[in-house]
């Protein structure tokens, strides 16, 4: 499970990080006017365990909430969102995708993607 990845990477200790428990929560996350980082991940995907700590750091520095979706638990949601590569990260606000990328990114590239939000 993704929780084991989070524990190994010491993720989820921030109040702004949460794991999606019910697929019904996804609509509320996307509809929110607060920009939210949503990342699709799996415990068996090595790149996910590398990216998650970086995203949590960005979440803490920017104040953006981070929602982690375990693709093994939420297969239908991942299919509906056309997730083809892990990790896939989407910045959403008001039912709009502000940015989307798949795979690992360097710290420099992540800062560039989220620069307008980082304090």
N, C-alpha and C positions, 0 to 999 in steps of 0.2 A: 504494500500500500504506500501511497504517497506520504503518509504520516511518518513512516520509517525513514524516508529520504529527508524529511523536514527535521527529524530528530538528529540524524547524523550531521546535517548541515547547520544545526542549531537555528532553524527557521521557525517562525511562528511565535516568537517571543514578543513581538511588537503587537500593539493593539490594532495597528492598521492592516495586519495580515490575517486572512482567514481562509479556511478551506471550504469550498462549496459543499454543503451537505445534501441539499435537495435541489433538483433541477428547476423547481418552480422559483427559486431565489434568483435565478439568472436574469429573468425579465426585469425584476426590480433593480438589479445592479445596472443593467443596460439603460434603463429609463431614467436613472438618477442624473441630476444636473451636475453632480460632482464627478469630475473625471476619475476613472478607476482603471487600474492596471489589472487585466485578466490574463492569466497564463494557463495554458493547457500543458499538463505534464504527466509523467508516469514514473513510478519508482524504478522500473527496469531501464530507463533511458538515462545513460550517463550525463549527457549534456544538460538534462533537467536539473540534476543535483549540482551542477556547476553554475547554472544561470539563476536558480532560485535565491541564493544568498545575495547575488548582485541586485536582483530586483527588490529584495527586501531592503537593502541599503538605499536604493533609489526611493523606495516608498517612504522610508524614514526621513530622508533628506528633503523630499518634496512635499510630504504630507498627503500624497495620493494613496488611497487604500489599495491593497494588493489582494486579489482573490485568486486562489489556486484551484484549478479544476482537474481532478484525477480522471484521466481519459478512460481508465479501466473501470471506474465506477459510473461514469457518465458517457457511455458510448454513444447513445442517441444524440446527446447535446453536441458532442464532438463532431458527429456526422453532420448534424444540422448546420454547424458553423464551418463546415468544410475544412476540418483540421486534417492535414495530410503529413505534417512533419512536427516532430517534438524537439524542444518545446516550441509552442506558438504563443506569442504574446500580443495582446490587443489592448489598446488604450481606448476606452469607450466613454461616451457622455451623451445623455439625451438620445439614446437609440442610434447614435452615429459612431462609426469607427473613426477615431482621430488618427490612429496609426496602427499598423499591423506588421509584424515580422516573425519569421520562423528561424529556428536554430540559435546558436550562440552568437553573441556580439561581444566585442571587447568593451572594457569599461569606458573607453573614450567614445565609442560609437553609442553606447547606452546613454551616456551623459548628453550626447548630441541629440538623440531622439527625445529625451525628456528635459532638455535644457530649459525650456520656458517654465517648467514646474519646479525645478530644483532651487532651493533657497540658498 
